[in-house]
Every structure is written in C-alpha cells, then in structure tokens.
Amino acid sequence: MSDSKKQSSLSKILSFSGKYKMLTFLGVFLSAIAMILGMAPYICIWLVMRDLISVAPDYQKAAGVAGYGWMAFWFAVVGIVIYFAALMCTHLAAFKTASNIRKQGMRKLMKAPLGFFDNNASGLLRNKLDGAASETETLLAHNLADIAGTLAMFLSTLVLMFVFDWRMGAACLLAAVISVGALFTMMGGKNAGLMAEYQAAQDVMSKAGTEYVRGIPVVKVFQQTVYSFKTFKQAIEDYSQKAENFQANVCKLPQAVNLTVTEGAFVFLVPVVLLLGPKALVSGSFALFVTDFAFYAVFSAIISTALARIMFAASGTMLADTAMGRIETIMNAPELIQPMEPREPKDNSIEFRNVSFTYAGSETPALTDVSFVADPGKTIALVGPSGGGKTTAASLIPRFWDVTSGEVLIGGVNVKDISSRVLMDRIAFVFQNNRLFKTSIFENVRAAKPEASREEVLKALEAAQCMDIIEKLPEGIDTQIGTEGTYLSGGEQQRVALARAILKDAPIVVLDEATAFADPENEVLIQKAFRKLTEGKTVIMIAHRLSTVTGADKIIVINEGRIHEAGTHEELKEMGGLYQRMWEDYNKAVQWKIQAEG
Ligand code: ADP
C-alpha cells in the first residue's frame, strides 16, 4: 500500500472529525512532548552518575545530585500529566469521529434506494459501520498518539547521541543505518517482486478460505468431502511455497543482519572506545569519558527498541485503510434523489412508458422498452419465465431502483417527482423477502400505521389469516419474533407481512405471490389474505401459477426483459403464443397431478 494512499485514508477519516480534528492534532503533539519528557529522568540519572564519578571518591563534593533528583521527579510527573491530557484529547476526538461516522453512515443509508438493501444485507452493513467506527476509535485514540510518541523518542535519541560525544553517537548510529539498510533490501529491487507474489498468494488464500467457509453447508448437504475444495488446498500450498521462498531467499540474510546489529549495537562502540580511551587517559578526562561511554552503551539499546516500535506502530496505520474501505461501501451507496418540487399523483393509475433498466454492474438490461397502463382499481398480472424481469418491473414502482431510461408514472406523475413519503403512503408492497423486525408481532404489523389501535392491528391479522399463528404463540400478538424459539415459517412470515400491508390500506398494491408456492399448507390462507388485501385497489401482481391470474383485468407476459404479449386470459389463450403454451403446460401438470392422486 502506498504512502499517499495511507495518508489519504487517514485524512479521509479525519474529515469525519469536524471541529475535533484540531483536538486529534493537539493530542498527538502532547503525546510526543510527553514521550520526550519521559526520557528526561533517565538523562538526570545519568547526570548524577557523571557528577558522582567525576568527584569520586570524595562524593560530598557532588553538589548537584539532589537538584537532578528533583528535576527527574518533576519531569516524570509533568510527563505523566501531559500524557493523560494527550490521551484525553485523542479519546475525545476519536469518540466524536466514530460517532460522526455512524451518524453520517446512517444518514447516507436513509437516502439509499430500498433495492440497495436487497443487494447488501442489513446485518452486513451494520457490521461495516460498527467495524469502521471501532477501528477509527483505536486508530485515533491510541495508534496515532503512539506513532507520534515513538517518532519523538527516536528523533530525540538521535539528537542526544550527538550531544555528548559525536564519535560514539556516530558509532551507535551506524548500527541503525545498517539495520534500516538491511530492511530496505528486503523490500526493494527484485525482492519487491517476490514480496508482492507472497502477499498476492496470501490474498488468494484468504479469499479461497472465505469461499470454503461459505461452501460448508453445501458440503454437508451433498455429503461431499472437503477434498472437493481443490482451490483452497491449492491456494494453501501455493502460499506456503511462496512464503518459504520469501523467507529463504529474501528475509534470511537481511533479517539476520538487522537483528544482529540492532541487538548488538554496543559492539560498534568498542573500536571507538579503544581509539579514544588512551587519549582521554592522557588528557585527564578519563572519568568523563567512562560516563559518556556508559550513556551510549545504554542508549544504543534504545535504538533497537525504537526501531521495532516504529515498525509496529506504522503497521497500525493499516487500520486507516481497513476502516476507510468499510466506510466507503456505505458512503458510495447510491442515493435516491428527492424531487425539488414534489407533485401529487392525480389518481391511482400506474403507467410504464418505454421503461428500460439495467442493474449496476450488469451488461445486459433486465428490462427493455416496457410500456403498459394499469387503470385505477384494476389488477395487472405479470407472468413469464423465471428471470424474465417481473420482479424488476414491480420493484421500479416503489422506487427500489430508478429506471435507466423511460418513465414510471403514478396518477400521471413520474415517481421521481413524488415525494418518498407520498409514494410510500400510496403503495403497499409484499415481496418475497419480507422483512420482519425482531420485535412483537403487534409492533411488526403496526409499523405500517403507527397510530393504529390494538383492535385495528388484530383486524388486519385476522384478515391476513394469521389467527392460527397467534394462538400457538406463548404471548399472542405480543410475542417477540425471532427470540426463544419463536421462529415463523416462510408462509407464516408472508401472512404477517400481508397483515401489515392490509393495515396500511394503501390504494396501490404491488405483490409477489411466490411464497405461497413454498408453503403448500398456507396456500389457501394466503390466497384468502391476498383477496382481502387487493379489494378495490390498483394491483400489480407477480404471478407464478396461471390459476391465480385468470381473473386479472390484464395479463402481461414478460420474457427476456420485454413485453412478449398482453391481454386478458381469454385473449392470450387465443393468440397461440407463449402464454398459450404456458397455459397448456400448466393444464398438463394439473392433469398429471389428478391422475397421480386418482
Ligand atoms: P423474474 O422476477 O421474472 O424471475 P427478475 O426481475 O428477478 O426476474 O430478474 C430479471 C433479470 O435481472 C435476471 O437476469 C436477474 O438475474 C437480474 N437481476 C435480478 N435482480 C438483480 C440484482 N439485484 N442485481 C443484478 N441483477 C439482478
């Protein structure tokens, strides 16, 4: 990952901080100061040592010892206080930023079209938002302050190295230079290619691992062995080979050099000492020379610690990329544009005018040039082969998605010019993937009309043929769905969703009868509920069995995204086209069923 990307991820995250951005910078600055102050007591101790050695054995002469002691004490106290202040600043800014990420993410999601939630499970979106918020908290509250502190420590150590005796400082620094050089050879030149290969193999393995976990149910259901996951096995072998190659050919020598010189930086001091020692002895400053040497011997060890800490802390900046990756899925969600001057539909008719629609990322259109009219109070059935585009057409009416070209009109007004609230008030929809909230049945139904009384909710549940569901639940309509074993079957969920739509009593109903298929015991009940829901309404019904559409005012046969034919049941039967063939197939199937039962 390039530096500029890291930077931009971090600056993108900081753009969520608002006025708390300065607090992050202040916290980071204070953390660096605290780290430098934290080193001061050690220098004081060394100064005490130096004074004592220079007056030895007449220790009474060392006048500054107590002063240095107090200095060490106050540096430590002030350092700790500043460190606390730094953490207060970074934590406050981190919490505010995380909270802004959550708020802005939610605001963005509120504006996304409903179809976006079909393609992105809401649990997954919530995980992304929570993950991004908590990673941001860790990054801003801890990592940035640590990185700044470590850098300050490293730089001040470098400066100190040259303050007392530049020759010994240069010797210690030589260790650091060799170490950094060794690390760079690991990442540069032809080794960069090997490292990229190794990282790519790691990515492939992790993706194959995810596929493997996803596929476990298939393995179980079809009694396959894990050996069917050849790709995963291959990916692991490939990774292990690349990892071994990387370790043996790239890391071995430079890493050995790096560890040797950083851990044994002291060794570089020895020749300098041997060179300078005799001169110091002659000039009478040997005691001072020994204390300087003690200083460098101790601080040379700090270099290796500081280098290791910098590498560790820098890896923390990867958090910025991960967090930003998560936030971007949400922030890049499409937005449903609201009309500037909303208009009211004149009636409850629905019209498709030359509608074409292509799903984002798809090459072939799901609908091409679809036009039809549903007059108020009429029922239009959409039929045709699976994948033909029925659900897509129905989902354009409540603006799950916006058309790619053409117009969808309600009461003569383009749905894009109707405010979301008016549109949602006018349309009740029941699709296959009904969503029930993890709350009571009562609240689930009342969601359609928050001011509804208990009686109204009960009436809707009755009309949706839900009474048998409620009777068997421990707390009737107050039973929480999805808790303590109270799970509803697909057909039962469909009926609760129908009750919700019935309570809403919207003049336009868009519904998919599919679930009735999946749950034969519920079929008769669901048909009854459908009739109750659609009485006197403009209805667009996606029909999967022809028996349910014979009474529709108009049947539209959609195939490969286009209207193939349209008319009443009788008209279409006479046409001798796709519908007639579907009708014959349907009758044959019914006859087989009767014969089989006979
Ligand atoms: P039907 O309801 O007639 O079975 P759909 O409207 O569900 O057909 O699908 C029409 C076409 O659009 C199909 O080719 C399908 O694969 C594609 N499609 C449906 N939903 C999506 C989606 N969310 N993203 C991308 N393509 C989709």
Boltz pocket constraint, residues with backbone or C-beta under 6 A from the ligand:
constraints:
  - pocket:
      binder: B
      contacts: [[A, 115], [A, 118], [A, 119], [A, 359], [A, 360], [A, 362], [A, 366], [A, 384], [A, 385], [A, 386], [A, 387], [A, 388], [A, 389], [A, 390], [A, 391], [A, 392], [A, 393], [A, 558]]
      max_distance: 6.0
